[in-house]
C-alpha cells in the first residue's frame, strides 16, 4: 500500500465469521484471518492518542482484534447436573476503532516556504510528477520521488508542503506535514533568493532559514541534529544573489534550468550514505498490554461493583442467562473462579449491585444471587 486513502471512503474492516457446528459433535469451520495492508511508516493509535504500534518495515504486523471463542454444541452430562438442557453461546466479536497515521519514510526531506521551488526540483531530479503552479500551497500532500544515480545508488526524496512561520502551532498547511520530516535522514533547507518582486514573501534568504529552523525546533528539537544541506532556490532569477550565496556555503539551484541539481544530488548522496552508515534505522514496535490473569473487582462511580477478568466474562458470555439451567451453570463457574470471595475482599455487602459483562445481580451473604 502506498497511502491510507483507501480508508477515507471505506473505514471499516470486518473479518469473516466462523460456521455453526454440525451433528455428531462436528465443529464448524473457523473464520479466516483478515489482513489489512497499510503503508510502511503507519502509526496505530487509540482514539485518545495512545500509541499501539509503529509499523515501519515491510512485513511488520499488529494484532488489532482477536477472534471470539466458539462454544461447544455437544451436551455433556455431569454427575451433579445430569444432561444439560441448554447450549452454550459463542462469544461476542471484538470491535475496535483505531486511528491510522502515516509518517513518510524518506531519505531526504525538502523543507521550505510555499512556492520556493520544491515541487519543481523534485520533478527535475526524479520521476515524480507533482502539481506545480504559481500560487501558495500548491502542494497539498507530500510527494515522493526516487533519485537514481548512474551507478545504481537510490534514495527517496520527499517534497514536504510549504512551511510558514507558526506552522508548529497550526498556521498554514505545513503543520499537517511536519510529522513527515521526522523520519528523514537528511534535511534540505530551501530558501528563495529570487528578487523581492518575484517572491511571495518579504523574508530574505537568512530570514527564511531562521523561520524554518525555528519551526523544526518548536515541533521537535532533535530534528536540528539531522544532516542539513542549504539550498539557494530559484537561482536562475538572481545570478548575483546566487554567487553570494555560494560564497557563504549555500548551494545555488534552479529546478527550472537544472542549474546546481547534479551538485545537489551528489551532496544528498554523501549525506544519506553517512546517515545510513550510522545505523539510524527506525525499528518497528508494538505495545503489548496483556490482560492481567485472574479476576479483579472495581468500584463504579455509582457505588456498584464490576468484576473484570476474561474467565469471568466468558462464564457469563457463553451462557443464555434467560435459561435457568444456563444461569445456574454460569453461577457455578463464577463461584469456582472465586468471584464471590473476591467480592467479599473488595468490601461488597449484601444487596450491593454487581456487574459481570451483561449480567447484573445482587451480592448475597454466602453465594452469588
N, C-alpha and C positions, 0 to 999 in steps of 0.2 A: 504494500500500500504506500502511495506517495503522499497522501494527505488524509485528513479526517473529514473531508467534505461529505462522504457518504453518510455520516451520522447526522448531518444537518436536516435532511429530509426524512431519514429513517433512523431515528434514535434508538428504537427498541430492538433487542435481540432475544430470541426465545429458543431454548433447546427443545428437542422433541420429547414427548412423554413416553414412559415405558408402557408395555402391553399388559393386559389383565392376565392373571394366571388361568390355567385350564383345569380340566378334570384330572383325576388320578394323581394329584399332587404336583402337576406341571407348573413350573414358574413361567411368568410372562417375560418376554424379551425386554432387556433394559433399553432405556432411551440412549440415543447417540450423543456423544460429546459435541458441544458447539464451540468451535474455534472462531474467534472474532479477530481477524487480522487488523493490525494498526501499524502506522509508520514507525520506523526506528526513531527513538527520541520521544516516545509518548510517555507522559506522566499521568498516572492514575490517582485520582483523589476522591475522598468522600465529599459530600455536598458542603461540609463545613470547612473544607480546605485541607483536611488531614491527608498526607501523602501515603498511599498504599503501595505503590510500585513505580519504579523508573525503568522503563524498557528501552535501552539504548542500542542493543545489538540485535541482529537478525537471529531469530530463534528464542529470544527471551520470552518467558511466559509468566502470567499471573492468573491464579485461580480466582475468578471473580464470583463464582457461585457454585456451591456444592449440590449434588443431586440429592433429591429426597429419598429416604429409605422406603423400601417396599415392605409390605406386611404379608404374613402367611395367610393363605385362604384355606388351609387344611385344618379341620377341627382336631384338637389334641386333648384327650381326656386326662384328668389328673386324679390322684387318689382321693382328694378332698372335694373337688368340684364336679367330677363326672365329665361327661362330654359337654362342651360349651354350646350354647345356642346362639352364638354371635360370631361374626368375622371381624378381624382387626381391619382398621382403615390404613391406607397409606399416609405418609407424612405430607404436609404441605410443601410445595416447592419454595425455594429461596428466591426472593426478589430483591434487587438492589438497584439504586440509582447512583451512578458514578459519573464523575466529571473527567473527561479526557482532554489533556492539553499537550500540544506538540511543540517541542523545542528543537529547532532545526539542528542537524548535525553537519557542520561545515568546517573546513579548514581555515577559511578566510572570510571575514565579515567586512563589507564595505559600509562605512559609517560616515554620514554627512548630513548637511541640511537638505531639505527638499530641493529638487531641480539642480543639484550640484553636478549631475552627470553620472551618477552611479549606474543607472539602467543602461545608458549609452555605453559605458565602459564594459559592463558585463556582457552586453551584446557583442562588443568588439572582440573580447578575449575568449569567449566561449560560444557554445551553440544555443544559449538561452535566448529567447525572443520576448523580452519584457515589453510592456506598453510604455511608449515614450511620447511625451507631449510637453509643451511649454506652459505648464500651469502647476501650482503646488499640489503635492500629494498625488502625483500620477501613479506611483506605486502603492497599491492598496494591500498587497500581500507580498511576502518575501519571495524573491526569485532565486533559484539555484542554478548555477552553471558549472559544468565540469571543464576545467582547463587542462589540456593535454599538451605536453611538450614533445618535441621530435624524438626524444629518447624513451618515450613511453611513460614518463612521470605524470601522475594525475593528482589534482587537488580540487576540492569542491569550494566554490566561491558563492557567498550569499549576498545578494543585494538587499540590504535592510531598509525598509521605508524610512523616509527622512525624519530626523530628529530636530526638534526646535527647543529653545530654552523653556524649561519647565516640563519637558516630556516625562521625566521621572515622577512628577506629581500629577500627570494625567493630561497635560496640554497636548494638542495636536493628535496625530495618529501614531507617532513614534512610540509612545508608552505601551501600545499594544504589542510592539515587536521587540522591545528591549530584551525580553527573555530569550529571543533567538540568538542574541550575541553571546549568551552565557557559555555556549559550548564551542565557540570559535577559538581556534588556536592562535590566530593572528588577526589583528585589527588593522584595517587600512583606514586611516583618518583622512577624509577628503574635504578640502576647503576650496571654495570657489574663488579664483583670482581674476575672474573677468572684470572689466571696468564697472564702476558703480552703476552706470546707467543700464548695464546688461544683466545686473544681478537683481534677484528678487528681495534681497536682504541687504541692509546697510552694513552689517558686520563685515569687517575685512578678514583676511586670512587668519591672523593671530586670534582675533576675537571669536571667529568660528571654532577654531581649535579649542580655545578655552571653554566655550559653552559645551562642546561635545564631550570633552574630558570631564567637565563638571557634571553632566548628566549621567555619564557612566559611573562616576564616583558616588553620586547620590543613589543610583539604582543598586549597585553592588561594587564596593570599593576594590575588591580583588581583580576586577576587570582591568584596572590600570596596570596590573602586573604582567599582562599579556604582551607579547611582542607587538610592536606598533610600527607601521610604515606611514609616513606623512606624504600625502599626495596633493600637489597644487593642481586642481582640476580646471578644465576648460582653458588650458594653456595656450591654445591656438588663438584665443581672443585677446591675449595680453602678453606679447613676446617679452617686453621689458620686465614685467612682473614675474614672468616665468624664470627669466635669467636670475633675478634677485632671489627668488625662492630656492633655486638650485644652489646658489652660494650659501644659503642658510640651512642646507640639509634637506630640503624638500625635493620631491621627485615630480617635475612638471609632466603632466599627462593630458592628452586630449583623446577622448573616446571617439570624437568625430573624425579626426585626421589620423589617429593611430600613433601620434607622437608620444614617445615615452612608454608605450604599452609593453614592448619587449623587455625594457629595463624593469618595469614594474613586475612582470611575470617572473623575472629572474630573482628579484628581491623577495617576492612572496614565496617562491620555491625554497629559497635558502632558509627563510624564517619557518616555514612549515616543516622542513626536514629537521631543523634543530628542535622544534617543539615535539615532533614525533619521537625523536631520539630520547627525549626526557621521559617519555612514557606516561604522558598525562591523559591516557585514555580514560574515558568515563565508564565506570563499571555499573552494570545494572544492579538493582537491588529490589527486593520485595520485603515489605514489612510484615513479619509474622506475629500475629497476635492470637496464639492458641487459646481456646476457651479453657478456663480452669476446670480440672476434673472434679467430679462430685457435685454436690449441690450447695447452695448458699441461700440465705434469706435476707431480703432487702425490705426496708420500711418505706412505704409510699408516702406521698405528701398528705394524703387524706387519712393516714394512720393505719391503713390496711397493710397486709404483708404480701410480698411476692416471692415465690420460690423460683430460683434461677438455677439452671443446670440442664444439660442436654438429656440425661436419662430421665429426669422428672418430666421434662417437656414431652419426651417420646411416650412415656407412660400415659399421658393424657391425650396426645395427638393420635395415637393408634386406637383409641377406644371411642366407641359410639356412646357418649355419655347419656343418651336418651334410653339406652338399653340397660335394664337393671343388672344383667349378668356382666356386661362390659364395664359398667360403672364399678361393680364390686371388684372386678379384676384390676381396674385402674387403682382403686384404693389399696388392694393387696400389694401391688407393685410399689406404690408410693411408701407404704409402711415398711416394706422390705428395704427400700433405699434409705430409710431413716429420716424421712421428711418430717414426721411428727416430732421426733426428738429434736431435730434442727429447729423447728418452730418453737419448741419449749425453751431451747437455749437462747433463742432470739427474743425471748420475753413475751411470746404470744399468750394471750389469756382467753379462757373460754368465751366464745361469742365473737372473737376477732374475725374479720373477713380476710380470707386468704385466697390469693390468685396463683394458679399454675397454668400458664398458657391461656386457653379459652375457658378453663374450668375455675369456678369460684365456689367456695364453701366456708362454713363457719368452723373455727377451731374448737375441738372438744377437749375434755379432760384426759381421756385415755386413748382416743383414736381419732382419725380424720373422719369428720362427719359430712 
